[in-house]
Amino acid sequence: MDLNCFKFVFNSEGFIQVFWVRGFLVQFAAFVLTNFENSDKTGIQEKLRKEVKEKIGSSSLNFESVKDLELVRSFVYEILRHNPPVSLQYGWARKDFQLSSHDSVYDIKKGEVCGYQSQVMKDRKVFEDPKTFKAERFIGEQGRELLNYLYWSNGPQTGSPTESNKQCAGKDMVTLTSFLIVAYIFQRYESISGDSSSITAVEKAK
């Protein structure tokens, strides 16, 4: 995918190191196209386009304006749940401790390696039908509660990065930039088709 169409997002927000995030943009764009294709039966593109047109229209996109796009945000969160940018995160236990799950307690010994956030984000006791992509999963009060279990950034989506918790320092930039990309697509196009390797068809906005 040609990323030139996304450069305005970074330039308008004052970002200079566009190429530093190029790898993530390519990966995210591939996930967007794949999930458009997989969830098209639910009319997700039409719903996303309607939300963007009603709440943004032709106004300039920025980090503040996309915060009101609930469906766009939920769509992005669901992509990150299925396809976290860093697929494997782990750590060595600094001391002996007990790790609790819904119904069990595990003894973790100092020096053992643990951590696999992709499995946590597909917990059947938290996420209904966890292997299915549901673009509207994180909408509403119950949906927002699920953000406490969205661990793609080595911490909950509701958390904030600090020196002590080692959560991704770029967490907010990743999500906000992703919101902008999806919003821009539906500000410019009526529909878009493709897969993880290429765009096959687009219909410009009327």
Salt bridges, closest charged atoms under 4 A:
GLU64 OE2 - LYS67 NZ 3.14
GLU70 OE2 - ARG144 NH1 3.24
GLU78 OE1 - ARG81 NE 2.82
GLU78 OE2 - HIS82 NE2 3.46
GLU78 OE2 - ARG137 NE 2.97
ASP103 OD2 - LYS125 NZ 2.80
ASP123 OD2 - HIS102 NE2 2.62
GLU136 OE2 - LYS47 NZ 3.62
ASP172 OD1 - LYS171 NZ 3.03
GLU190 OE1 - ARG49 NE 3.09
GLU190 OE2 - LYS53 NZ 2.44
